[in-house]
Amino acid sequence: MKWLTTKRILRAGVLDFSRNAFVSFASILVMTVTLFTVGTTLFAGVILNSALIELRDKADVNVYFTTDAPEDQILQMKTSLEALPEVAQVEYLSRDEALAQFRERHKNDQLTLSALDELPDNPLGAVLNVKAKDISQYEAISTFLQNQQTNAAGGTSIIDKINFFDEQHRAALDRLQSITDSAERLGLIVVILLIVTTLAISFNTLRLAIYTSRDEIQVMRLVGANAFYIRAPFVVEGVLYGLIAGIVTLLLFYPLTWWLGGVTGNFFGGVNIFSYYLSNFLYFFLIIVGTGVLLGAIASFLAVRRYLKI
């Protein structure tokens, strides 16, 4: 009996949906715009956060040692740095590895390579690349290294040069963080406004659908139909609006992300949004379609509750 009632409700909802074609089209169009904005906000957040993470990963302190620095002393300093609570990672590059990296960076500069070959010995010293656990902790690491350089045994430091994480890099990170936070807040505000607009429009279109079905509703009342049985087909209709709008939105994102994938991969932190979209399709499906179905159900329930005198 319950299954028969469910079938009747579903059939009635689909019938109302198809019978009010223009109203359905308008509601789906409005919902699609809202869901497209929701998806765009998600993509923007991914791109900006990826750029921020990449910039954070590039932040480090480079310690360059003299060419005659004993390796055991360099490794001892590496151990001391790793013991600091602020340090996340210390990478050691030997003189030969530093030279190999230098040659790779200048592989198209034959003049520089020729000049390097003329030298009797490797002019580069070993290097320590130090990464902090947080941007704010580079100052403590820099202070530690400066003390090591100043308090060197015998007055001769094995450290040749230190490239600090300076205020310019910090300002760039802070600016990007501010942009990311502002974009997230703006996106949230826009999404909320569009959701409210969508609810209002869907509410009114469903009210129109209810009005056109007033005779059927009156008959159902007369034969003793309960409130749920009268409301349910309109809720099904609203769910169909959201479901179709969600699927249309997902289909629109496929060519759009494919077109923008190469651009975002090269310029926005290395994230190809097309690959990201495909690999996280289930996540986007649940968010986009789920939001659409929820909006349609809420708008339908409110419209029926408000305008049906049950």
C-alpha positions in Angstrom: 0.0 0.0 0.0 2.8 2.4 0.9 4.6 1.6 -2.4 1.4 2.3 -4.3 1.0 5.7 -2.5 4.6 6.5 -3.3 4.1 5.7 -7.0 1.0 7.9 -7.1 2.9 10.8 -5.5 5.8 10.4 -7.9 3.6 10.2 -10.9 1.6 13.3 -9.8 4.9 15.2 -9.3 6.2 14.3 -12.7 2.9 15.1 -14.3 2.8 18.6 -12.7 6.4 19.1 -13.8 5.7 18.3 -17.4 2.3 20.1 -17.5 3.8 23.4 -16.3 6.7 23.3 -18.8 7.3 27.1 -18.9 7.2 27.4 -15.2 9.6 24.4 -14.9 12.0 25.9 -17.4 12.1 29.2 -15.5 12.8 27.5 -12.2 15.5 25.3 -13.6 17.2 28.3 -15.3 17.3 30.3 -12.1 18.5 27.3 -10.1 21.2 26.6 -12.7 22.6 30.1 -12.3 22.7 29.7 -8.5 24.3 26.2 -8.7 26.8 27.5 -11.3 27.8 30.2 -8.9 28.2 27.7 -6.1 30.5 25.6 -8.3 32.5 28.6 -9.5 33.0 29.6 -5.9 34.3 26.1 -5.1 36.8 26.2 -8.0 38.0 29.7 -7.1 38.7 28.5 -3.6 40.7 25.6 -4.9 42.8 27.8 -7.2 43.5 30.5 -4.7 44.3 28.0 -1.9 46.6 26.1 -4.2 48.5 29.3 -5.2 48.8 30.1 -1.5 50.1 26.7 -0.6 52.7 26.8 -3.4 53.9 30.2 -2.4 54.2 28.9 1.2 56.2 25.9 0.0 58.6 28.1 -1.8 59.3 30.1 1.4 62.6 28.9 3.0 65.9 30.0 4.4 69.0 29.1 2.4 72.3 28.7 4.2 75.3 28.8 1.9 78.6 27.5 3.3 82.2 28.3 2.4 83.9 26.0 0.0 86.3 24.8 2.7 83.6 24.1 5.3 84.1 20.6 6.8 81.1 18.4 6.0 80.9 17.1 9.6 80.3 20.7 10.9 77.7 21.3 8.2 75.9 18.1 9.2 76.2 19.1 12.9 74.5 22.4 12.1 71.8 20.5 10.1 71.1 18.4 13.2 70.9 21.5 15.4 68.4 23.1 13.0 66.3 20.0 12.9 66.1 20.0 16.7 64.4 23.5 16.7 60.7 23.3 17.3 60.0 25.8 14.5 61.8 23.8 11.8 59.7 21.4 9.6 62.5 20.2 7.2 66.2 20.7 6.5 67.5 19.6 3.1 71.3 19.2 2.7 72.9 19.8 -0.7 76.6 18.8 -1.0 79.0 20.9 -3.1 78.7 18.4 -6.1 74.8 18.5 -5.9 74.8 22.3 -5.7 77.1 22.4 -8.8 74.8 19.9 -10.6 71.7 22.1 -9.8 73.6 25.2 -11.0 74.5 23.6 -14.3 70.8 22.5 -14.8 69.5 26.0 -14.1 71.9 27.5 -16.6 71.9 24.7 -19.2 70.9 27.1 -21.9 73.5 29.7 -21.0 76.7 28.4 -22.7 78.7 31.5 -21.7 78.2 30.8 -18.0 78.9 27.1 -18.4 82.1 27.8 -20.4 83.3 30.2 -17.7 82.5 27.5 -15.0 84.5 24.9 -16.9 87.6 27.2 -16.9 87.7 27.3 -13.1 90.1 24.8 -11.5 87.7 23.8 -8.8 84.1 23.8 -7.8 83.3 27.4 -6.8 80.1 26.5 -4.9 79.8 25.4 -1.3 77.3 23.1 0.3 73.8 24.4 1.1 71.1 23.9 3.7 67.5 24.7 2.7 65.5 25.2 5.9 61.6 25.2 5.9 59.6 26.4 8.9 56.4 24.8 10.1 54.7 28.2 9.8 55.5 31.5 8.1 55.7 33.4 11.4 58.5 31.1 12.6 61.1 32.1 10.0 62.2 35.0 12.2 63.2 32.7 15.0 65.2 30.5 12.6 66.9 33.5 11.1 67.9 34.7 14.6 69.4 31.2 15.4 71.4 31.2 12.2 72.7 34.7 12.8 73.8 33.7 16.2 75.6 30.7 14.8 77.4 32.9 12.3 78.3 35.5 14.9 79.5 33.0 17.6 81.5 30.9 15.3 84.4 29.0 17.0 87.7 30.8 16.5 86.0 33.8 15.0 85.8 32.2 11.6 82.3 31.1 10.4 81.8 28.3 8.0 78.6 30.1 6.8 79.3 32.2 3.7 75.8 33.7 3.2 72.3 33.4 4.5 69.2 34.2 2.3 66.5 35.1 4.8 62.8 34.9 4.3 62.4 38.6 4.2 59.5 41.1 4.7 58.8 41.3 0.9 58.0 37.6 0.8 56.0 37.8 4.0 54.0 40.8 2.5 53.3 38.8 -0.7 52.0 35.9 1.4 49.9 38.1 3.6 48.4 39.8 0.5 47.5 36.5 -1.1 46.0 35.3 2.1 43.9 38.4 2.3 42.8 38.0 -1.3 41.8 34.4 -0.6 39.9 35.2 2.5 38.1 38.1 0.8 37.2 36.0 -2.2 35.8 33.3 0.1 33.7 35.9 2.0 32.5 37.5 -1.2 31.7 34.2 -2.8 29.7 33.2 0.3 27.7 36.4 0.2 26.9 36.0 -3.5 25.9 32.4 -3.0 23.6 33.3 -0.1 22.0 36.1 -2.1 21.4 33.8 -5.1 20.1 31.0 -2.9 17.6 33.5 -1.3 16.6 34.7 -4.8 16.2 31.2 -6.1 14.0 30.2 -3.1 11.9 33.3 -3.7 11.5 32.7 -7.5 10.9 28.9 -7.0 8.4 29.7 -4.2 6.4 31.9 -6.6 6.6 29.6 -9.5 5.4 26.7 -7.4 2.6 28.9 -6.0 1.5 29.4 -9.6 1.7 25.6 -10.1 -0.4 25.1 -7.0 -2.9 27.7 -8.2 -3.4 25.9 -11.6 -4.0 22.7 -9.6 -6.5 24.1 -7.2 -9.4 22.0 -8.5 -7.5 18.8 -8.1 -6.4 19.9 -4.6 -10.1 20.6 -3.7 -11.1 17.1 -4.9 -8.3 15.5 -2.8 -9.5 17.4 0.2 -13.1 16.3 -0.4 -12.1 12.6 -0.6 -10.1 12.9 2.7 -6.5 13.1 1.4 -4.1 14.0 4.3 -1.7 16.9 4.3 1.3 14.8 3.3 -0.4 13.3 0.3 -1.3 16.8 -1.0 2.1 18.4 -0.4 4.2 15.5 -1.6 3.7 15.9 -5.4 4.7 19.5 -5.3 7.8 18.6 -3.3 8.6 16.0 -5.9 8.2 18.7 -8.6 10.7 21.0 -6.7 13.2 18.2 -6.3 13.0 17.6 -10.1 13.8 21.3 -10.6 16.9 21.0 -8.5 18.0 17.6 -9.9 17.8 18.7 -13.5 19.4 22.1 -12.7 22.3 20.3 -10.9 22.9 17.9 -13.8 22.8 20.8 -16.3 25.4 22.7 -14.2 27.7 19.7 -14.0 27.5 19.3 -17.8 28.3 23.0 -18.2 31.4 22.7 -16.0 32.8 19.9 -18.2 33.7 22.0 -21.3 34.5 25.1 -19.2 37.0 23.3 -17.0 38.5 21.6 -20.0 39.0 25.0 -21.7 40.5 26.6 -18.5 42.5 23.6 -17.4 45.7 24.5 -19.1 45.5 28.1 -18.0 45.0 27.3 -14.3 47.7 24.6 -14.5 50.3 27.1 -15.7 49.4 30.2 -13.8 47.5 29.3 -10.7 49.6 27.1 -8.5 49.8 24.2 -10.9 46.2 23.0 -10.4 44.6 21.8 -13.6 40.9 22.4 -12.7 39.8 20.0 -15.4 41.7 17.1 -13.8 40.6 18.3 -10.4 37.0 18.3 -11.6 37.2 14.8 -13.0 39.0 13.4 -10.0 36.6 15.0 -7.5 33.4 14.6 -9.6 31.6 12.7 -6.9 32.2 15.6 -4.5 31.0 18.2 -7.0 28.0 15.9 -7.8 27.0 15.7 -4.2 27.4 19.4 -3.6 25.8 20.8 -6.8 23.0 18.3 -7.1 22.4 18.0 -3.4 22.2 21.8 -3.1 19.7 21.9 -6.0 17.5 19.2 -4.7 17.5 20.8 -1.2 16.6 24.2 -2.6 13.8 22.7 -4.7 12.4 20.7 -1.8 12.5 23.7 0.6 10.9 26.1 -1.9 8.2 23.5 -2.6 7.5 22.8 1.0 7.3 26.5 1.9 5.0 27.3 -1.1 2.6 24.4 -0.2 2.6 25.3 3.5 1.9 28.9 2.8 -0.7 28.7 0.1 -2.6 25.5 0.8 -5.2 25.9 3.4 -5.0 22.4 4.8 
